[in-house]
């Protein structure tokens, strides 16, 4: 990531430029910045939470969905039997 310094006449111009820089960033640039901040704060040995949720959380979500679907079907069956 290339760091650059720009000087503006006032705070309003600087704020507009910062917003435009944020808008013009590509998704890969955003990911690189997020990764560098994570490494700076938590170190290189930190676990990437996103991959954990993709691997583990997804199965739990499917189990929850099955449980909710079964509960809804039981309620429908109880209403029909009354």
Phi and psi restraints in degrees (range 20) as a CNS / XPLOR table:
assign (resid 1 and name C) (resid 2 and name N)
       (resid 2 and name CA) (resid 2 and name C) 1.0 -88.9 20.0 2
assign (resid 2 and name N) (resid 2 and name CA)
       (resid 2 and name C) (resid 3 and name N) 1.0 125.2 20.0 2
assign (resid 2 and name C) (resid 3 and name N)
       (resid 3 and name CA) (resid 3 and name C) 1.0 -97.6 20.0 2
assign (resid 3 and name N) (resid 3 and name CA)
       (resid 3 and name C) (resid 4 and name N) 1.0 135.7 20.0 2
assign (resid 3 and name C) (resid 4 and name N)
       (resid 4 and name CA) (resid 4 and name C) 1.0 -135.3 20.0 2
assign (resid 4 and name N) (resid 4 and name CA)
       (resid 4 and name C) (resid 5 and name N) 1.0 156.5 20.0 2
assign (resid 4 and name C) (resid 5 and name N)
       (resid 5 and name CA) (resid 5 and name C) 1.0 -115.6 20.0 2
assign (resid 5 and name N) (resid 5 and name CA)
       (resid 5 and name C) (resid 6 and name N) 1.0 131.2 20.0 2
assign (resid 5 and name C) (resid 6 and name N)
       (resid 6 and name CA) (resid 6 and name C) 1.0 -127.8 20.0 2
assign (resid 6 and name N) (resid 6 and name CA)
       (resid 6 and name C) (resid 7 and name N) 1.0 145.0 20.0 2
assign (resid 6 and name C) (resid 7 and name N)
       (resid 7 and name CA) (resid 7 and name C) 1.0 -113.3 20.0 2
assign (resid 7 and name N) (resid 7 and name CA)
       (resid 7 and name C) (resid 8 and name N) 1.0 131.8 20.0 2
assign (resid 7 and name C) (resid 8 and name N)
       (resid 8 and name CA) (resid 8 and name C) 1.0 -118.5 20.0 2
assign (resid 8 and name N) (resid 8 and name CA)
       (resid 8 and name C) (resid 9 and name N) 1.0 161.4 20.0 2
assign (resid 8 and name C) (resid 9 and name N)
       (resid 9 and name CA) (resid 9 and name C) 1.0 -71.8 20.0 2
assign (resid 9 and name N) (resid 9 and name CA)
       (resid 9 and name C) (resid 10 and name N) 1.0 -35.2 20.0 2
assign (resid 9 and name C) (resid 10 and name N)
       (resid 10 and name CA) (resid 10 and name C) 1.0 -150.5 20.0 2
assign (resid 10 and name N) (resid 10 and name CA)
       (resid 10 and name C) (resid 11 and name N) 1.0 174.1 20.0 2
assign (resid 10 and name C) (resid 11 and name N)
       (resid 11 and name CA) (resid 11 and name C) 1.0 -65.2 20.0 2
assign (resid 11 and name N) (resid 11 and name CA)
       (resid 11 and name C) (resid 12 and name N) 1.0 -35.7 20.0 2
assign (resid 11 and name C) (resid 12 and name N)
       (resid 12 and name CA) (resid 12 and name C) 1.0 -62.6 20.0 2
assign (resid 12 and name N) (resid 12 and name CA)
       (resid 12 and name C) (resid 13 and name N) 1.0 -44.1 20.0 2
assign (resid 12 and name C) (resid 13 and name N)
       (resid 13 and name CA) (resid 13 and name C) 1.0 -64.2 20.0 2
assign (resid 13 and name N) (resid 13 and name CA)
       (resid 13 and name C) (resid 14 and name N) 1.0 -40.8 20.0 2
assign (resid 13 and name C) (resid 14 and name N)
       (resid 14 and name CA) (resid 14 and name C) 1.0 -63.9 20.0 2
assign (resid 14 and name N) (resid 14 and name CA)
       (resid 14 and name C) (resid 15 and name N) 1.0 -41.0 20.0 2
assign (resid 14 and name C) (resid 15 and name N)
       (resid 15 and name CA) (resid 15 and name C) 1.0 -65.5 20.0 2
assign (resid 15 and name N) (resid 15 and name CA)
       (resid 15 and name C) (resid 16 and name N) 1.0 -41.7 20.0 2
assign (resid 15 and name C) (resid 16 and name N)
       (resid 16 and name CA) (resid 16 and name C) 1.0 -62.0 20.0 2
assign (resid 16 and name N) (resid 16 and name CA)
       (resid 16 and name C) (resid 17 and name N) 1.0 -42.3 20.0 2
assign (resid 16 and name C) (resid 17 and name N)
       (resid 17 and name CA) (resid 17 and name C) 1.0 -64.6 20.0 2
assign (resid 17 and name N) (resid 17 and name CA)
       (resid 17 and name C) (resid 18 and name N) 1.0 -39.8 20.0 2
assign (resid 17 and name C) (resid 18 and name N)
       (resid 18 and name CA) (resid 18 and name C) 1.0 -64.7 20.0 2
assign (resid 18 and name N) (resid 18 and name CA)
       (resid 18 and name C) (resid 19 and name N) 1.0 -40.5 20.0 2
assign (resid 18 and name C) (resid 19 and name N)
       (resid 19 and name CA) (resid 19 and name C) 1.0 -64.1 20.0 2
assign (resid 19 and name N) (resid 19 and name CA)
       (resid 19 and name C) (resid 20 and name N) 1.0 -44.3 20.0 2
assign (resid 19 and name C) (resid 20 and name N)
       (resid 20 and name CA) (resid 20 and name C) 1.0 -63.0 20.0 2
assign (resid 20 and name N) (resid 20 and name CA)
       (resid 20 and name C) (resid 21 and name N) 1.0 -38.6 20.0 2
assign (resid 20 and name C) (resid 21 and name N)
       (resid 21 and name CA) (resid 21 and name C) 1.0 -62.3 20.0 2
assign (resid 21 and name N) (resid 21 and name CA)
       (resid 21 and name C) (resid 22 and name N) 1.0 -41.7 20.0 2
assign (resid 21 and name C) (resid 22 and name N)
       (resid 22 and name CA) (resid 22 and name C) 1.0 -65.0 20.0 2
assign (resid 22 and name N) (resid 22 and name CA)
       (resid 22 and name C) (resid 23 and name N) 1.0 -40.1 20.0 2
assign (resid 22 and name C) (resid 23 and name N)
       (resid 23 and name CA) (resid 23 and name C) 1.0 -67.5 20.0 2
assign (resid 23 and name N) (resid 23 and name CA)
       (resid 23 and name C) (resid 24 and name N) 1.0 -37.0 20.0 2
assign (resid 23 and name C) (resid 24 and name N)
       (resid 24 and name CA) (resid 24 and name C) 1.0 -81.7 20.0 2
assign (resid 24 and name N) (resid 24 and name CA)
       (resid 24 and name C) (resid 25 and name N) 1.0 -6.3 20.0 2
assign (resid 24 and name C) (resid 25 and name N)
       (resid 25 and name CA) (resid 25 and name C) 1.0 -69.6 20.0 2
assign (resid 25 and name N) (resid 25 and name CA)
       (resid 25 and name C) (resid 26 and name N) 1.0 142.6 20.0 2
assign (resid 25 and name C) (resid 26 and name N)
       (resid 26 and name CA) (resid 26 and name C) 1.0 -82.7 20.0 2
assign (resid 26 and name N) (resid 26 and name CA)
       (resid 26 and name C) (resid 27 and name N) 1.0 161.9 20.0 2
assign (resid 26 and name C) (resid 27 and name N)
       (resid 27 and name CA) (resid 27 and name C) 1.0 -58.0 20.0 2
assign (resid 27 and name N) (resid 27 and name CA)
       (resid 27 and name C) (resid 28 and name N) 1.0 -37.0 20.0 2
assign (resid 27 and name C) (resid 28 and name N)
       (resid 28 and name CA) (resid 28 and name C) 1.0 -65.7 20.0 2
assign (resid 28 and name N) (resid 28 and name CA)
       (resid 28 and name C) (resid 29 and name N) 1.0 -37.2 20.0 2
assign (resid 28 and name C) (resid 29 and name N)
       (resid 29 and name CA) (resid 29 and name C) 1.0 -64.1 20.0 2
assign (resid 29 and name N) (resid 29 and name CA)
       (resid 29 and name C) (resid 30 and name N) 1.0 -40.5 20.0 2
assign (resid 29 and name C) (resid 30 and name N)
       (resid 30 and name CA) (resid 30 and name C) 1.0 -63.2 20.0 2
assign (resid 30 and name N) (resid 30 and name CA)
       (resid 30 and name C) (resid 31 and name N) 1.0 -41.8 20.0 2
assign (resid 30 and name C) (resid 31 and name N)
       (resid 31 and name CA) (resid 31 and name C) 1.0 -65.2 20.0 2
assign (resid 31 and name N) (resid 31 and name CA)
       (resid 31 and name C) (resid 32 and name N) 1.0 -40.0 20.0 2
assign (resid 31 and name C) (resid 32 and name N)
       (resid 32 and name CA) (resid 32 and name C) 1.0 -62.3 20.0 2
assign (resid 32 and name N) (resid 32 and name CA)
       (resid 32 and name C) (resid 33 and name N) 1.0 -41.7 20.0 2
assign (resid 32 and name C) (resid 33 and name N)
       (resid 33 and name CA) (resid 33 and name C) 1.0 -65.5 20.0 2
assign (resid 33 and name N) (resid 33 and name CA)
       (resid 33 and name C) (resid 34 and name N) 1.0 -44.8 20.0 2
assign (resid 33 and name C) (resid 34 and name N)
       (resid 34 and name CA) (resid 34 and name C) 1.0 -61.3 20.0 2
assign (resid 34 and name N) (resid 34 and name CA)
       (resid 34 and name C) (resid 35 and name N) 1.0 -41.7 20.0 2
assign (resid 34 and name C) (resid 35 and name N)
       (resid 35 and name CA) (resid 35 and name C) 1.0 -64.8 20.0 2
assign (resid 35 and name N) (resid 35 and name CA)
       (resid 35 and name C) (resid 36 and name N) 1.0 -44.4 20.0 2
assign (resid 35 and name C) (resid 36 and name N)
       (resid 36 and name CA) (resid 36 and name C) 1.0 -65.2 20.0 2
assign (resid 36 and name N) (resid 36 and name CA)
       (resid 36 and name C) (resid 37 and name N) 1.0 -36.2 20.0 2
assign (resid 36 and name C) (resid 37 and name N)
       (resid 37 and name CA) (resid 37 and name C) 1.0 -66.9 20.0 2
assign (resid 37 and name N) (resid 37 and name CA)
       (resid 37 and name C) (resid 38 and name N) 1.0 -41.0 20.0 2
assign (resid 37 and name C) (resid 38 and name N)
       (resid 38 and name CA) (resid 38 and name C) 1.0 -63.2 20.0 2
assign (resid 38 and name N) (resid 38 and name CA)
       (resid 38 and name C) (resid 39 and name N) 1.0 -43.2 20.0 2
assign (resid 38 and name C) (resid 39 and name N)
       (resid 39 and name CA) (resid 39 and name C) 1.0 -65.1 20.0 2
assign (resid 39 and name N) (resid 39 and name CA)
       (resid 39 and name C) (resid 40 and name N) 1.0 -41.1 20.0 2
assign (resid 39 and name C) (resid 40 and name N)
       (resid 40 and name CA) (resid 40 and name C) 1.0 -64.0 20.0 2
assign (resid 40 and name N) (resid 40 and name CA)
       (resid 40 and name C) (resid 41 and name N) 1.0 -38.2 20.0 2
assign (resid 40 and name C) (resid 41 and name N)
       (resid 41 and name CA) (resid 41 and name C) 1.0 -86.0 20.0 2
assign (resid 41 and name N) (resid 41 and name CA)
       (resid 41 and name C) (resid 42 and name N) 1.0 -47.0 20.0 2
assign (resid 41 and name C) (resid 42 and name N)
       (resid 42 and name CA) (resid 42 and name C) 1.0 -103.7 20.0 2
assign (resid 42 and name N) (resid 42 and name CA)
       (resid 42 and name C) (resid 43 and name N) 1.0 -10.1 20.0 2
assign (resid 42 and name C) (resid 43 and name N)
       (resid 43 and name CA) (resid 43 and name C) 1.0 89.3 20.0 2
assign (resid 43 and name N) (resid 43 and name CA)
       (resid 43 and name C) (resid 44 and name N) 1.0 170.7 20.0 2
assign (resid 43 and name C) (resid 44 and name N)
       (resid 44 and name CA) (resid 44 and name C) 1.0 -73.4 20.0 2
assign (resid 44 and name N) (resid 44 and name CA)
       (resid 44 and name C) (resid 45 and name N) 1.0 -21.6 20.0 2
assign (resid 44 and name C) (resid 45 and name N)
       (resid 45 and name CA) (resid 45 and name C) 1.0 -86.4 20.0 2
assign (resid 45 and name N) (resid 45 and name CA)
       (resid 45 and name C) (resid 46 and name N) 1.0 4.0 20.0 2
assign (resid 45 and name C) (resid 46 and name N)
       (resid 46 and name CA) (resid 46 and name C) 1.0 -69.1 20.0 2
assign (resid 46 and name N) (resid 46 and name CA)
       (resid 46 and name C) (resid 47 and name N) 1.0 142.7 20.0 2
assign (resid 46 and name C) (resid 47 and name N)
       (resid 47 and name CA) (resid 47 and name C) 1.0 -78.9 20.0 2
assign (resid 47 and name N) (resid 47 and name CA)
       (resid 47 and name C) (resid 48 and name N) 1.0 137.4 20.0 2
assign (resid 47 and name C) (resid 48 and name N)
       (resid 48 and name CA) (resid 48 and name C) 1.0 -80.1 20.0 2
assign (resid 48 and name N) (resid 48 and name CA)
       (resid 48 and name C) (resid 49 and name N) 1.0 109.9 20.0 2
assign (resid 48 and name C) (resid 49 and name N)
       (resid 49 and name CA) (resid 49 and name C) 1.0 -64.0 20.0 2
assign (resid 49 and name N) (resid 49 and name CA)
       (resid 49 and name C) (resid 50 and name N) 1.0 -34.3 20.0 2
assign (resid 49 and name C) (resid 50 and name N)
       (resid 50 and name CA) (resid 50 and name C) 1.0 -59.3 20.0 2
assign (resid 50 and name N) (resid 50 and name CA)
       (resid 50 and name C) (resid 51 and name N) 1.0 -42.4 20.0 2
assign (resid 50 and name C) (resid 51 and name N)
       (resid 51 and name CA) (resid 51 and name C) 1.0 -69.8 20.0 2
assign (resid 51 and name N) (resid 51 and name CA)
       (resid 51 and name C) (resid 52 and name N) 1.0 -32.4 20.0 2
assign (resid 51 and name C) (resid 52 and name N)
       (resid 52 and name CA) (resid 52 and name C) 1.0 -63.4 20.0 2
assign (resid 52 and name N) (resid 52 and name CA)
       (resid 52 and name C) (resid 53 and name N) 1.0 -46.8 20.0 2
assign (resid 52 and name C) (resid 53 and name N)
       (resid 53 and name CA) (resid 53 and name C) 1.0 -67.7 20.0 2
assign (resid 53 and name N) (resid 53 and name CA)
       (resid 53 and name C) (resid 54 and name N) 1.0 -33.0 20.0 2
assign (resid 53 and name C) (resid 54 and name N)
       (resid 54 and name CA) (resid 54 and name C) 1.0 -66.4 20.0 2
assign (resid 54 and name N) (resid 54 and name CA)
       (resid 54 and name C) (resid 55 and name N) 1.0 -39.2 20.0 2
assign (resid 54 and name C) (resid 55 and name N)
       (resid 55 and name CA) (resid 55 and name C) 1.0 -82.8 20.0 2
assign (resid 55 and name N) (resid 55 and name CA)
       (resid 55 and name C) (resid 56 and name N) 1.0 -44.2 20.0 2
assign (resid 55 and name C) (resid 56 and name N)
       (resid 56 and name CA) (resid 56 and name C) 1.0 -96.1 20.0 2
assign (resid 56 and name N) (resid 56 and name CA)
       (resid 56 and name C) (resid 57 and name N) 1.0 -48.2 20.0 2
assign (resid 56 and name C) (resid 57 and name N)
       (resid 57 and name CA) (resid 57 and name C) 1.0 -62.6 20.0 2
assign (resid 57 and name N) (resid 57 and name CA)
       (resid 57 and name C) (resid 58 and name N) 1.0 -29.9 20.0 2
assign (resid 57 and name C) (resid 58 and name N)
       (resid 58 and name CA) (resid 58 and name C) 1.0 -65.0 20.0 2
assign (resid 58 and name N) (resid 58 and name CA)
       (resid 58 and name C) (resid 59 and name N) 1.0 -43.4 20.0 2
assign (resid 58 and name C) (resid 59 and name N)
       (resid 59 and name CA) (resid 59 and name C) 1.0 -63.2 20.0 2
assign (resid 59 and name N) (resid 59 and name CA)
       (resid 59 and name C) (resid 60 and name N) 1.0 -40.9 20.0 2
assign (resid 59 and name C) (resid 60 and name N)
       (resid 60 and name CA) (resid 60 and name C) 1.0 -63.0 20.0 2
assign (resid 60 and name N) (resid 60 and name CA)
       (resid 60 and name C) (resid 61 and name N) 1.0 -40.9 20.0 2
assign (resid 60 and name C) (resid 61 and name N)
       (resid 61 and name CA) (resid 61 and name C) 1.0 -60.7 20.0 2
assign (resid 61 and name N) (resid 61 and name CA)
       (resid 61 and name C) (resid 62 and name N) 1.0 -40.8 20.0 2
assign (resid 61 and name C) (resid 62 and name N)
       (resid 62 and name CA) (resid 62 and name C) 1.0 -66.5 20.0 2
assign (resid 62 and name N) (resid 62 and name CA)
       (resid 62 and name C) (resid 63 and name N) 1.0 -39.4 20.0 2
assign (resid 62 and name C) (resid 63 and name N)
       (resid 63 and name CA) (resid 63 and name C) 1.0 -63.3 20.0 2
assign (resid 63 and name N) (resid 63 and name CA)
       (resid 63 and name C) (resid 64 and name N) 1.0 -42.4 20.0 2
assign (resid 63 and name C) (resid 64 and name N)
       (resid 64 and name CA) (resid 64 and name C) 1.0 -62.3 20.0 2
assign (resid 64 and name N) (resid 64 and name CA)
       (resid 64 and name C) (resid 65 and name N) 1.0 -40.8 20.0 2
assign (resid 64 and name C) (resid 65 and name N)
       (resid 65 and name CA) (resid 65 and name C) 1.0 -63.7 20.0 2
assign (resid 65 and name N) (resid 65 and name CA)
       (resid 65 and name C) (resid 66 and name N) 1.0 -43.6 20.0 2
assign (resid 65 and name C) (resid 66 and name N)
       (resid 66 and name CA) (resid 66 and name C) 1.0 -60.8 20.0 2
assign (resid 66 and name N) (resid 66 and name CA)
       (resid 66 and name C) (resid 67 and name N) 1.0 -42.0 20.0 2
assign (resid 66 and name C) (resid 67 and name N)
       (resid 67 and name CA) (resid 67 and name C) 1.0 -63.8 20.0 2
assign (resid 67 and name N) (resid 67 and name CA)
       (resid 67 and name C) (resid 68 and name N) 1.0 -44.9 20.0 2
assign (resid 67 and name C) (resid 68 and name N)
       (resid 68 and name CA) (resid 68 and name C) 1.0 -66.4 20.0 2
assign (resid 68 and name N) (resid 68 and name CA)
       (resid 68 and name C) (resid 69 and name N) 1.0 -38.6 20.0 2
assign (resid 68 and name C) (resid 69 and name N)
       (resid 69 and name CA) (resid 69 and name C) 1.0 -64.6 20.0 2
assign (resid 69 and name N) (resid 69 and name CA)
       (resid 69 and name C) (resid 70 and name N) 1.0 -43.4 20.0 2
assign (resid 69 and name C) (resid 70 and name N)
       (resid 70 and name CA) (resid 70 and name C) 1.0 -64.3 20.0 2
assign (resid 70 and name N) (resid 70 and name CA)
       (resid 70 and name C) (resid 71 and name N) 1.0 -40.2 20.0 2
assign (resid 70 and name C) (resid 71 and name N)
       (resid 71 and name CA) (resid 71 and name C) 1.0 -65.3 20.0 2
assign (resid 71 and name N) (resid 71 and name CA)
       (resid 71 and name C) (resid 72 and name N) 1.0 -40.4 20.0 2
assign (resid 71 and name C) (resid 72 and name N)
       (resid 72 and name CA) (resid 72 and name C) 1.0 -65.2 20.0 2
assign (resid 72 and name N) (resid 72 and name CA)
       (resid 72 and name C) (resid 73 and name N) 1.0 -40.1 20.0 2
assign (resid 72 and name C) (resid 73 and name N)
       (resid 73 and name CA) (resid 73 and name C) 1.0 -65.7 20.0 2
assign (resid 73 and name N) (resid 73 and name CA)
       (resid 73 and name C) (resid 74 and name N) 1.0 -38.7 20.0 2
assign (resid 73 and name C) (resid 74 and name N)
       (resid 74 and name CA) (resid 74 and name C) 1.0 -62.8 20.0 2
assign (resid 74 and name N) (resid 74 and name CA)
       (resid 74 and name C) (resid 75 and name N) 1.0 -42.3 20.0 2
assign (resid 74 and name C) (resid 75 and name N)
       (resid 75 and name CA) (resid 75 and name C) 1.0 -63.6 20.0 2
assign (resid 75 and name N) (resid 75 and name CA)
       (resid 75 and name C) (resid 76 and name N) 1.0 -41.0 20.0 2
assign (resid 75 and name C) (resid 76 and name N)
       (resid 76 and name CA) (resid 76 and name C) 1.0 -63.5 20.0 2
assign (resid 76 and name N) (resid 76 and name CA)
       (resid 76 and name C) (resid 77 and name N) 1.0 -41.2 20.0 2
assign (resid 76 and name C) (resid 77 and name N)
       (resid 77 and name CA) (resid 77 and name C) 1.0 -65.9 20.0 2
assign (resid 77 and name N) (resid 77 and name CA)
       (resid 77 and name C) (resid 78 and name N) 1.0 -38.9 20.0 2
assign (resid 77 and name C) (resid 78 and name N)
       (resid 78 and name CA) (resid 78 and name C) 1.0 -64.9 20.0 2
assign (resid 78 and name N) (resid 78 and name CA)
       (resid 78 and name C) (resid 79 and name N) 1.0 -40.1 20.0 2
assign (resid 78 and name C) (resid 79 and name N)
       (resid 79 and name CA) (resid 79 and name C) 1.0 -66.5 20.0 2
assign (resid 79 and name N) (resid 79 and name CA)
       (resid 79 and name C) (resid 80 and name N) 1.0 -38.5 20.0 2
assign (resid 79 and name C) (resid 80 and name N)
       (resid 80 and name CA) (resid 80 and name C) 1.0 -67.4 20.0 2
assign (resid 80 and name N) (resid 80 and name CA)
       (resid 80 and name C) (resid 81 and name N) 1.0 -35.2 20.0 2
assign (resid 80 and name C) (resid 81 and name N)
       (resid 81 and name CA) (resid 81 and name C) 1.0 -75.6 20.0 2
assign (resid 81 and name N) (resid 81 and name CA)
       (resid 81 and name C) (resid 82 and name N) 1.0 -14.9 20.0 2
